[in-house]
Amino acid sequence: MGTTATLRDELDAATSALEAAGVPEARVDAEWLLAGLMGLGRARLRMELGREVSAGLARRFADAVSRRARREPLQRILGWEEFRGLRLRLTDAVLVPRPETEALVEWALELLPPAGGRRLLAVDLGTGSGCIACALAAERADVDVLALDLCPAAAAVARENAQALGFKSRISVVVTDLLHGVGDLGADLIVSNPPYLPTGLVPELLPEVRRHEPSLALDGGVDGLALIRRIAVHARRVLRPSGALVVETAGDVQATAAATLLRAEDFTRVEMRADLAGVTRFVAGRA
């Protein structure tokens, strides 16, 4: 009679399969997949490597590993991603939140007025999963967020995440094309991680991105600045005097171009900031 496989056996086999498929950090991904299926953290999983694996779990794990070997993103298989301590549900309608965007939120929080006697309003353009909107609401109880997205399916995900995290009363999700139809809100902040990749670059992206991320959230037009250009033109009418606009870009040359666009629309105190990798990625200005 054969010996029942253990968690260690399954992980070793999965790691070999993912390495053969060219998946970076194969062992880490295998651990995340198995831990996710078992409802455990990776640390707890490592404490139970001698545990036997049921036939049902083995089948589900084999399917998840097969999907990852085909370069489906880990987060899509798990169905969630962590963002600034919040667990956000994902579907194929929304971009997987990136660590770089956590730094965008950090700067956005700095640009908000200090807590005082009134409620503040932030606008999240191209909300996608709602990661930025939810992070702002989580870290500033005095902030309400208007989260806008062109894609109804993406807006539905943002709305579900806001509700699941307890922000239903403070985050309003609306389907619209950037600021189209949005009047003079007197917003304190506009924050956006818009599509910023040049159209010609999209086919060259890694399979995880090219095949599984929504093109609507990636393609920023010929020069990657199409959406950023529109945001710069229309943002000031939505902001209160001295309100802030902060956007994420592809970095370096594009950030410099975005800063020029903001200055051309009479934004003041225009600054750029680097991400944790040292890439000048974020641009902000005051109305």
C-alpha positions, 0 to 999 in steps of 0.5 A: 500500500502506498504512503499518503502524501504529506503537505511537504510532498505536495509543496515539493512537487508543486515547486518543481512544476512551477520552476519548470514553467518558469514561474519566479519564486516558485516555492513562495507561490506554491506555499501561498496557494496551498495555505490559501486553500487550507485557510492558513497563513504561510507560517502556520502551513510550515508548522504542519508540513508532516500532515497528510493531504486528503484526496480532495485537497490534493486535487484542488491544489493540483488545479491551482498549481496548473493555473499558476504554471499557465502564468495566471497571477497568484492573486487571481487564483486566490481571489484576493490581495492584501493592500495596506493591511486590507484584504480586497476581493479581486475578479478579472475585471480589476487590476491586481493592486501593486505595492507601488500604489501603497506609496501613492496612498501614503502621499495622498494621506499627507496631502489631506488637510489635518483632521478638524471640524468638518468632513473631508471629501476625496475622489478616487479616479479609476477605482478598480478594486477600490483599494485606494478608496478603502485605504483612505477610508480606513486610515482617515475616519473623517474622509468620505470617498467618491470612487469613480470607474468607467467599467461597471464590473469593476465598480461592482467589485469596489462596491463589494469591497467597501461594504465588506470592509465596513465603509459602505456609508463612506464610499460612494461608487459611481460608474462614469468616464473619469470626471465626466458629469461630475460637477463642482464638488469642492473636493479636498483631494483627487487621487488616481492610479490611471492606465499609463502604459503606452499602447505599444508596450502592452503586448510586451508585458509579462504573461501574468499582466498581458493575459490576465489584467484588464486592458482598460486598466493598462492602456494609456494611449500612444504615449501613456499620458492620455488619461493623465492629460484628461485628469489634469485638464478637468481636475481643478474644477472639482477641487476646492481652492488649495485642494490636491491632485496626486497621480501615479505614472509609469515613472521618470520621463512620464512623471516629468511630462505629467508634472508639466501637464499639471503646471500648464493647467495652473496647478501650483506646488507641483512636486514629484516623488519616487517609489520605494525602488527609487523610480520617480513615479508620483506627481502632485499639485495644488489647485 
